[in-house]
Amino acid sequence: MRQSLGATYSESVTVPIQNIPVSIPALGAILGGVEIGDIYVERISLGWALKQGKVRTAYGFVAPTGRFNPGASDNTTTDYWGHRLTGGGTYNPDKAMLGQLSASSVWEFHQRKRHEVVKVGNNVTFEYGVGRTIIKNEGAQVLQLGVVGYSEFQLTDDSGAGVTPLNLGATLNLGARDRVHAIGPEFGVILPAKKFNFLARVLPEYSSRSRTRGVTVVFAVGKTF
């Protein structure tokens, strides 16, 4: 990390390993696949430390590096390049700064799919959380407990000759632009001396439209060098 514009500047790369099981009994199909998904490259990340919190803004892009085979049921890619603008912050209401209130927003802009005449509509995701930090063994271990959630909304219609009839409903005022809401627990561990951190969250989706509804499970491991 280094300083830029009075902020801490950093870059990162995320390589996801995906398992996407989807069961659709009415259609007689079971979809799934375990494979490397689309890689996310965050080229610019700026963070500012405040008196009782911090704010962050970033730009990154998603590369369609996941598996794609025409007609396959186990693809693990969106099949398009995407651009992301992120902004958010955390507020610590107590003097010890062990409590956290956080909120962030990610705006996604999509290019046309590589193998289909389809451009998926742009969308926005709002994430929020309430948590508490617990310090153990004089700071040797730091635990993080909280409740987090997200709401995602499609902003523009899908377009192109390959758009399915289901997703054409937005242009007919049938509300085909998808949306989804989820909320669930989060648990994290930080080992400062080893510069290691681990995060787990489980987010059941309780409401959705024009898309599948399921459970988002996230495991993240970080190591600073």
PEPEJO-V191060 format. One record per run of one state. SS is the DSSP state (h for helix, s for strand, l for the rest). FROM is the first residue (numbers start at 1). TO is the last residue. If there is no record, write none. Layout:
# PEPEJO-V191060
ss=SS from=FROM to=TO
ss=SS from=FROM to=TO
This chain:
# PEPEJO-V191060
ss=l from=1 to=1
ss=s from=2 to=4
ss=l from=5 to=6
ss=s from=7 to=14
ss=l from=15 to=16
ss=s from=17 to=19
ss=l from=20 to=21
ss=s from=22 to=24
ss=h from=25 to=27
ss=l from=28 to=28
ss=s from=29 to=31
ss=l from=32 to=33
ss=s from=34 to=36
ss=l from=37 to=38
ss=s from=39 to=50
ss=l from=51 to=52
ss=s from=53 to=63
ss=l from=64 to=81
ss=s from=82 to=91
ss=l from=92 to=98
ss=s from=99 to=110
ss=l from=111 to=118
ss=s from=119 to=119
ss=l from=120 to=122
ss=s from=123 to=136
ss=h from=137 to=139
ss=l from=140 to=140
ss=s from=141 to=154
ss=l from=155 to=158
ss=s from=159 to=159
ss=l from=160 to=164
ss=h from=165 to=172
ss=l from=173 to=178
ss=s from=179 to=191
ss=h from=192 to=194
ss=l from=195 to=195
ss=s from=196 to=209
ss=l from=210 to=214
ss=s from=215 to=223
ss=l from=224 to=225
